[in-house]
């Protein structure tokens, strides 16, 4: 694998080039030398994203507002019963 910031750094024949391009911002590059393949950016990010079960954590840990409001209801009613504060410029 050759990686450089300029064209023509290495003298490689056209028949030896498997893939060429530019590494864009936010993209990952992985060469699996054991399998002899270049792993695409989307596959790398998908594997990283599935390492932690974030969707399961959210489902288990989310507290719904309806349960929370029962506790705060008396305080909210008191706050809304007061007249609004008027703002005047000085």
C-alpha positions in Angstrom: 0.0 0.0 0.0 1.2 3.4 -0.9 -0.1 6.6 0.6 1.2 10.0 -0.2 0.1 13.6 -0.5 1.5 14.0 -4.0 1.0 12.1 -7.3 4.1 10.3 -8.6 5.7 9.5 -5.3 6.1 5.8 -6.2 6.8 4.3 -9.6 4.0 1.7 -9.7 2.6 0.1 -12.9 -1.0 0.6 -13.8 -1.7 -3.1 -13.7 -0.6 -3.3 -10.0 -3.0 -0.6 -8.8 -6.1 -2.1 -7.1 -7.6 1.2 -6.0 -6.6 4.8 -6.0 -8.3 7.9 -4.7 -8.2 10.5 -2.0 -8.9 10.0 1.7 -11.6 12.6 2.5 -12.1 14.3 5.9 -13.9 12.1 8.4 -13.2 8.9 6.4 -11.3 5.9 7.7 -8.8 3.7 5.9 -8.2 0.0 6.8 -6.2 -2.5 5.0 -6.6 -6.0 6.3 -3.2 -7.6 5.5 -4.3 -11.0 6.7 -7.2 -11.2 4.3 -5.5 -9.0 1.7 -8.5 -6.6 1.3 -9.2 -2.9 1.7 -12.2 -2.5 4.1 -14.7 0.3 3.1 -15.3 3.2 5.4 -19.0 2.3 5.8 -18.2 -1.2 7.0 -15.7 0.0 9.5 -18.1 2.5 11.0 -21.0 0.0 11.1 -18.8 -2.5 13.0 -17.7 0.2 15.5 -21.3 1.4 15.9 -22.5 -2.1 16.8 -19.9 -2.7 19.4 -22.1 -1.1 22.1 -25.8 -1.7 22.3 -26.8 2.0 22.6 -30.3 1.4 21.4 -30.9 -1.2 24.2 -29.4 1.2 26.8 -31.7 4.0 25.8 -34.7 1.7 25.8 -33.9 0.5 29.3 -32.9 3.8 30.9 -35.3 6.3 29.4 -37.6 7.9 32.0 -40.9 9.0 30.6 -42.2 12.5 31.4 -45.6 11.3 32.4 -44.3 9.6 35.5 -42.0 12.5 36.4 -44.9 15.1 36.1 -47.0 13.4 38.8 -44.3 14.4 41.3 -44.0 17.9 40.0 -47.7 18.6 39.4 -48.4 20.6 42.6 -45.4 22.8 42.0 -46.3 23.4 38.4 -49.9 24.3 39.3 -48.6 26.9 41.8 -46.1 28.4 39.3 -48.8 28.8 36.6 -51.3 30.3 39.0 -49.2 33.4 39.7 -49.6 36.4 37.4 -46.9 36.8 34.7 -44.1 39.3 35.4 -44.2 42.3 33.2 -41.0 43.6 31.8 -40.6 47.3 31.3 -37.7 49.2 29.8 -36.0 51.9 32.0 
